[in-house]
Amino acid sequence: MTRNPFFPKFSDLPREIPIFPLAGAVVMPGVQLPLNIFEPRYLNMVTDSLASSHLLGMIQPTSETMMEETPEIHRVGCAGRITSYSETSDGRIILVLTGVCRFQVSKALEEQNGYRRVKPDWERFAADYHAEEGPAIGDRDGFLGSLKTYCSLRGVEIPWDDIEKMGDGELINLLCAHLPLSPEDKQALIETLQAAERASLMRGLLDMAAASSMRVAEHRH
């Protein structure tokens, strides 16, 4: 991905980060995620982050505990940098988080101002800081065909002209974050290290979801 000049160097990534557990909301390196912050503890988190590294860790709760006040979390998430924000008259913060690097939770830390913090292990995902050489999608035409079928059946609108201009890695990361896949599918994609493997997994998920939609449509007629 293109390195934002405001992003920290890999060696300067922080040893502690706040986390925002939210099912289905994921960020990937180079991808932007808009967030509407209104809970007091997460307003505190954003305020504290803006006063320090500007980094937040997006991480998904496990499916068994996502409705709990303090849910169990998956071990892999992605840190993003607050690259823009605005305050609203009713006390919310609207922000854009831009993905920087994935991480594995090394240790849970004591809460601060109501929000959770972790010690991240960045090393497994050091490749997020380096552009991968060569195509990540072996059969790009076939992949786009699977994507178009999925979007048609699911009613998903995509700017195809922009999609076709994107590099493979950028495209896969964008789709990981923004397609309406299940939280479990998104987690599997986040945890897949190499872009080529992530592309292969994503095509399989798209094809399975499309087949499921067609079976449902057939039962209705």
VOGU-3710 file (C-alpha; in Angstrom, 3 decimals, decimal comma):
1> mtrnpffpkf> 0,000/0,000/0,000  1,053/3,622/-0,414  2,616/4,730/2,847  0,897/7,725/4,419  3,604/10,167/5,627  1,737/10,551/8,918  1,828/6,819/9,661  4,493/5,636/12,125  7,425/3,578/10,925  7,027/-0,114/11,670
11> sdlpreipif> 9,688/0,116/14,386  7,758/3,004/15,978  4,400/1,240/16,288  3,220/1,583/19,902  3,557/-1,096/22,550  0,039/-0,433/23,821  -3,121/0,475/21,900  -6,781/1,036/22,769  -9,188/-1,390/21,139  -12,690/-0,941/19,765
21> plagavvmpg> -14,486/-4,336/19,732  -17,202/-4,183/17,074  -18,620/-7,145/15,148  -18,564/-6,820/11,376  -16,573/-3,572/11,419  -13,030/-4,246/10,292  -10,256/-2,172/8,800  -7,358/-3,362/6,665  -4,076/-1,662/5,741  -4,695/1,292/3,453
31> vqlplnifep> -8,495/1,055/3,738  -10,660/3,808/5,221  -13,432/3,018/7,703  -15,928/5,712/8,800  -17,043/5,489/12,431  -19,735/7,235/14,448  -18,598/7,424/18,082  -21,184/8,180/20,756  -20,623/5,927/23,804  -18,826/7,835/26,605
41> rylnmvtdsl> -16,064/5,230/26,984  -15,278/5,348/23,251  -15,437/9,131/23,174  -12,782/8,953/25,908  -10,807/6,494/23,782  -10,855/8,760/20,721  -9,942/11,842/22,763  -7,014/10,028/24,396  -5,877/8,619/21,053  -5,895/12,049/19,442
51> asshllgmiq> -3,679/13,259/22,283  -1,130/10,490/21,632  -0,514/8,207/18,641  -3,872/8,656/16,830  -4,009/4,833/16,592  -6,979/2,606/17,473  -7,222/-1,156/17,224  -10,345/-2,498/15,519  -11,039/-6,046/16,673  -14,067/-8,308/16,515
61> ptsetmmeet> -15,779/-9,946/19,496  -16,157/-13,702/19,284  -19,599/-14,744/18,069  -20,446/-16,364/21,393  -19,921/-13,205/23,437  -20,538/-10,244/21,103  -23,699/-9,157/22,976  -21,924/-8,924/26,338  -20,794/-5,611/27,820  -17,178/-6,807/27,873
71> peihrvgcag> -17,058/-9,524/25,207  -14,280/-11,971/24,534  -12,308/-10,857/21,509  -10,534/-12,538/18,639  -6,762/-12,583/18,834  -6,145/-10,715/15,557  -7,276/-7,209/14,633  -5,983/-4,241/12,675  -4,824/-0,870/13,925  -5,891/2,261/12,117
81> ritsysetsd> -4,941/5,903/12,345  -7,541/8,612/12,849  -6,985/10,572/9,650  -9,949/12,933/9,959  -12,631/13,693/12,506  -15,353/16,175/13,364  -17,363/16,892/16,500  -21,144/17,164/16,323  -23,451/19,457/18,275  -25,052/16,453/20,015
91> griilvltgv> -21,766/15,196/21,468  -20,701/12,588/18,897  -17,421/12,273/17,020  -17,510/11,311/13,343  -14,138/10,015/12,234  -12,329/8,200/9,468  -9,934/5,449/10,473  -7,303/4,444/7,918  -5,804/0,984/8,332  -2,105/0,818/9,207
101> crfqvskale> -1,089/-2,691/10,312  -2,668/-5,854/11,637  -1,696/-7,159/15,053  -2,066/-10,146/17,331  -3,133/-9,550/20,914  -0,184/-10,403/23,127  -1,725/-9,356/26,427  -4,839/-7,642/27,737  -4,061/-4,523/29,778  -5,944/-2,643/32,460
111> eqngyrrvkp> -8,842/-0,531/31,246  -8,363/3,223/30,957  -11,233/5,720/31,151  -13,690/2,889/30,545  -12,132/1,454/27,357  -9,977/-1,605/26,844  -6,312/-1,698/25,907  -3,984/-4,447/24,729  -0,322/-5,081/24,142  -0,081/-5,826/20,390
121> dwerfaadyh> 2,381/-8,122/18,659  3,039/-6,569/15,247  5,781/-8,900/13,995  3,575/-11,525/12,340  2,098/-8,827/10,101  5,246/-6,867/9,240  4,418/-7,562/5,569  1,571/-5,042/5,877  4,280/-2,396/5,644  5,663/-3,706/2,350
131> aeegpaigdr> 4,016/-3,922/-1,060  3,876/-7,532/-2,244  5,510/-8,223/-5,611  3,499/-9,749/-8,428  -0,239/-10,254/-8,757  -2,153/-11,476/-5,705  -5,143/-12,658/-7,759  -4,189/-15,542/-10,043  -7,264/-15,254/-12,274  -8,398/-11,647/-11,974
141> dgflgslkty> -11,123/-11,929/-14,621  -12,541/-14,979/-12,869  -12,325/-13,255/-9,500  -14,173/-10,184/-10,797  -16,775/-12,483/-12,321  -17,376/-14,082/-8,915  -17,552/-10,635/-7,339  -20,090/-9,389/-9,905  -22,292/-12,458/-9,384  -22,161/-12,020/-5,607
151> cslrgveipw> -22,964/-8,296/-5,817  -25,842/-8,875/-8,209  -27,435/-11,544/-6,022  -26,888/-9,593/-2,787  -27,847/-6,176/-4,156  -24,421/-4,691/-3,433  -23,459/-1,582/-5,410  -19,796/-1,214/-6,329  -17,999/1,455/-8,423  -16,737/-0,981/-11,056
161> ddiekmgdge> -14,648/1,574/-12,942  -12,655/2,279/-9,758  -12,444/-1,411/-8,856  -10,913/-2,365/-12,204  -8,165/0,253/-11,773  -7,092/-0,998/-8,327  -4,076/-3,183/-7,694  -4,757/-6,689/-6,423  -3,686/-6,139/-2,824  -5,559/-2,859/-2,508
171> linllcahlp> -8,704/-4,426/-3,979  -8,657/-7,447/-1,672  -8,155/-5,306/1,435  -10,974/-2,975/0,411  -13,376/-5,862/-0,139  -12,410/-7,461/3,192  -13,467/-4,304/4,992  -16,548/-3,265/3,039  -18,360/-6,296/1,611  -21,326/-7,456/3,755
181> lspedkqali> -19,689/-10,756/4,656  -20,358/-12,438/7,980  -18,156/-11,480/10,958  -16,700/-15,003/10,899  -15,767/-14,703/7,220  -14,248/-11,278/7,789  -12,191/-12,660/10,662  -10,868/-15,507/8,524  -9,785/-12,969/5,889  -8,132/-10,679/8,446
191> etlqaaeras> -6,110/-13,565/9,827  -4,894/-14,751/6,400  -1,364/-13,451/6,113  -0,557/-13,270/2,397  -2,677/-11,337/-0,116  -2,705/-14,240/-2,613  -4,119/-16,613/0,011  -6,615/-13,952/1,080  -7,741/-13,512/-2,535  -8,247/-17,263/-2,938
201> lmrglldmaa> -10,210/-17,470/0,314  -12,338/-14,471/-0,645  -13,263/-15,931/-4,031  -14,341/-19,129/-2,303  -16,482/-17,178/0,164  -18,054/-15,141/-2,655  -18,896/-18,270/-4,631  -20,395/-20,004/-1,583  -22,474/-16,947/-0,681  -23,711/-16,634/-4,276
211> assmrvaehr> -24,642/-20,322/-4,401  -26,524/-19,953/-1,119  -28,448/-16,953/-2,483  -29,394/-18,882/-5,629  -30,666/-21,837/-3,581  -32,829/-19,492/-1,496  -34,209/-17,898/-4,677  -35,011/-21,332/-6,133  -36,956/-22,366/-2,993  -39,092/-19,233/-3,292
221> h> -40,333/-20,169/-6,771
//
